[in-house]
Amino acid sequence: MVDLRPDWEGAFKRPDVPELMLLPYTEIDQHINLVPRDRFLILGDCVGLRSKEVLIKLINLGFTNIVSMAGGFVDWERDGLPIVVDMQERLTGSCMCQLKPREKNKG
């Protein structure tokens, strides 16, 4: 599975799956060589929009064993699938432009 969310968006909750690859969609062009071509890949983002865009890009580059997760990690969590929560990465804010860490680092 490839988590395409930027760290600020996904570090609080990650899917609990073996061999999770973290590759923000904003960096896909710079790190395309890191994406394995010989493995079945599931692309995921927050709600499934960016992962569909990346899916099309990768198919155009010759990837064949790849799918996009409809509904993204929002549906993943809603459906009760395993996640790992890091409370130190939780964000708060009234809109995207005001997001900031919710907990203060105590260390």
Order of alpha helices (4+ residues) and beta strands (2+ residues): beta-alpha-beta-beta-beta-alpha-beta-alpha-beta-beta-beta
